[in-house]
């Protein structure tokens, strides 16, 4: 999608939609929102909707960062502690490693 041809109101609506959709456990949309609208929010000439777009871009970037950190921490903890958790970890695992005989 080429957002440069959209009006300020259309850009704001799209940015808001992507931001709100990120709350449906879709943090990837926050990352997309941050990448698409970063230039619109911080480098383009000022227009009335820009301050609201800037707010959504900042919050989308923060949301992406928080999700990335949380997911990384969970992956590290799960991968290092999985064997100690026994059957509970096996129920959470999609693929159960067989180990060495």
Secondary structure, 3 states (H helix, E strand, C coil): CCHHHCCHHHHHHHHHHHHHHCCCCCHHHHHHHHHHHHHHHHCCCCCCCHHHHHHHHHHHHHHHHHHHHHHHHHHHHHHHHHHHHCHHHHHHCCCCCCCCC
